[in-house]
Amino acid sequence: MSSETKRTAGRSSLPDAHPVIEFRHASYQLPDGRALLRDLNLAVERGETLVLLGRSGAGKSTALKLINRMLEPSDGAVLVEGRSTLEGDPIELRRRIGYVIQEVGLFPHFTVEQNISLLPRLEHWPDERIRARVAELLQLVGLSEAEFLHRYPHQLSGGQRQRVGVARALAADPPILLMDEPFGALDPLTRAEVQCEFQDLQRRLKKTIVIVTHHVAEALLLGDHIGVIDAGALVGLHTPKDFMSATEPVTAAYTANVRMFEKLEAPE
Amino acid sequence: MNLLEYFARHHREILQATLEHVWLVGIAMLLAVAVGVPLGVLVARQPWLARPILGGANIAETIPSLALFGFLLPVPWLGDRAERIAIAALALYALLPIIRNTAAGITGVDRAIRDAARGMGMTEWQILFQVELPLSFSTMLAGIRVATVLTVGIATIAAAVGAGGLGEFIFRGLAMVNNQLILAGAIPAALLALIADFLLGVCERRLQPARS
C-alpha cells in the first residue's frame, strides 16, 4: 500500500495524469467478515460517466460509498483525484463530491431554497453569491424560481424532489457527482423525463459521474462505461455499444432482458 | 360557607401558592430539559449508554415521591432549603419522558435524510443541530408536555418538606379534615396541569415537521 501511495504522490503533480476516481484492489468487508465487495479495480476518467449495474445487494452502493468515504475499504485503496480517500478530512472530501440518493433525502424542515443553499451556507459563501447560485441551479434543473423557491419538499412531486436533489448536490459545483439509484423512486414516465433532462445536464456540465442502478435501460442511456457488478465483484466493463454483444453470463442476462422488449416492439 | 366564597376570601393566598407552584415546576422543568435533552442525544448516539441512562431514569421514576423528598433531605447543599429539595426531586421525575422522547425523536429521523446529510459533508454536530434536533422538536416537546403535567401533580407533595406551593392547602386540609381547603389546592393544581398541557400541545403541533 505504501508504495502505491508514493507512486500516486509522484503523479499528482500533473493534474490530469490520473483518473478522477480509481479503485485499486478495493475490498469491503462487514465486521462479521462477510465480503460485500471483493478486489474491485476500476478507473473513472475526468468528465466520464460510469454506471454500476447489478442486482440489489450486489455491492454497487457499497462501491459508491467507498468513493466519498461513507465507508472505508477494508483492503486495497480508493483514490479520488489521485489521493487515497483515507488521507485527509472526510468532510472536506465529501464537500467536493455531490451525492444524490434514491429517497432524495431532502430535509423536510427546509424549503427548496434552504435545501439547495445548505452547503454554500456551511462554506460561508456571501449571501449574494448564494442567492445567485440557487437561482442558477433551479434554472438548470428546470424549476421556476418564483414557484418553487419557498416550497417545502412535501409540497413537491417525486420528479420535482429529484430535480431539487440534483440541484442540491451540484450547489457547491463539485467536480464529482455520485448518484445512488437516483431515479429509482419515480414512476416510469417521470423517470424517462428526468433521465433525458439529466442526459442533457451531463453534456453541459461535464462532471465526473458515477451512477448506481439496476435499470439496464438507464445504464445504456447515461453511461460512457457500464460496470456490471455481481455478488461483490466486477464481472464486466463495457461501453454501451459493446454491452449488447458482451458474453459473460450476468451481462448476457441483462442484454437478453433488453432484447425481450425489442421483440415486443418489432412489427409482426 | 361554600367553596366559591372560600376562594373569594382567600384568593390572595391561593394566588400566592399558585405562583410558588408555577415557580417550582418551571425551574424543575428548565433543569430537567437542560439535563434530559443532552442525555437523550447520548442515548440515541451511543447505544451502549442507553441502558444505564434509561435504567437510571427509570429507577428515579419508581421511587415514591414522598420518599424521594425524604432521601434528599440529608444531601448537603440541597437539604439546606426546602425548595432546592423540591426542585431537584421534581426535575428527577421529569427526566425520563424527556430523555426517552429526545432519543426517540432522533432515532426516528429518516435514515435517508441522515445519509444525505453525511454524504454532502455535514459534520456530526451540524447534522445534530441543523437536521436531527429540529426534526425531533415535536417528539421532544411531547415528552416535555407529559413531564410537565406529571410534575405539576407531584409538586403538590413538595409541601410535605415545606417547599410551599398548592400542596400547602391540601396538606392543611387533610390535617384538618377540611374538604374546602383540600379543593383550594387541588382545583388550581388541576387547572395548572390542564393549561400547561394545552399550551405545550399548541407548541407541539406548531413544530410538527412537514413530512413528505
Contacts between the chains, C-beta under 8 A, distances in Angstrom:
chain1	res1	chain2	res2	distance
A	68	B	119	5.9
A	70	B	115	7.5
A	70	B	118	6.4
A	70	B	119	6.0
A	91	B	121	5.1
A	91	B	122	7.7
A	91	B	123	5.7
A	92	B	121	7.4
A	93	B	121	7.6
A	94	B	118	7.6
A	94	B	119	6.2
A	94	B	120	6.4
A	94	B	121	3.5
A	95	B	120	7.4
A	95	B	121	3.7
A	97	B	121	7.9
A	98	B	120	7.7
A	99	B	116	6.9
A	99	B	119	3.6
A	99	B	120	5.6
A	101	B	112	6.0
A	101	B	115	6.1
A	101	B	116	5.9
A	101	B	119	7.1
A	102	B	112	7.7
A	103	B	110	7.3
A	103	B	112	3.5
A	104	B	112	7.2
A	104	B	116	7.3
A	105	B	110	7.5
A	105	B	112	4.3
A	105	B	113	5.0
A	105	B	114	8.0
A	105	B	115	6.1
A	105	B	116	2.7
A	105	B	117	7.3
A	105	B	119	8.0
A	106	B	113	7.8
A	106	B	116	7.5
A	106	B	212	7.7
A	107	B	113	6.3
A	107	B	116	7.9
A	107	B	117	7.5
A	107	B	131	6.0
A	107	B	135	7.9
A	108	B	113	7.4
A	108	B	135	7.0
A	108	B	209	5.5
A	108	B	210	5.4
A	108	B	211	5.9
A	108	B	212	5.8
A	109	B	134	5.1
A	109	B	135	5.9
A	109	B	209	5.0
A	109	B	210	6.8
A	118	B	120	7.3
A	118	B	122	7.9
A	118	B	130	7.8
A	119	B	120	5.8
A	119	B	121	6.9
A	122	B	121	7.7
A	122	B	122	6.8
A	122	B	126	6.6
A	152	B	210	4.8
A	153	B	210	7.5
A	153	B	212	5.2
A	154	B	210	4.9
A	154	B	211	6.2
A	154	B	212	4.1
A	155	B	210	8.0
A	161	B	212	7.5
A	168	B	120	7.3
A	169	B	120	7.2
A	178	B	119	7.7
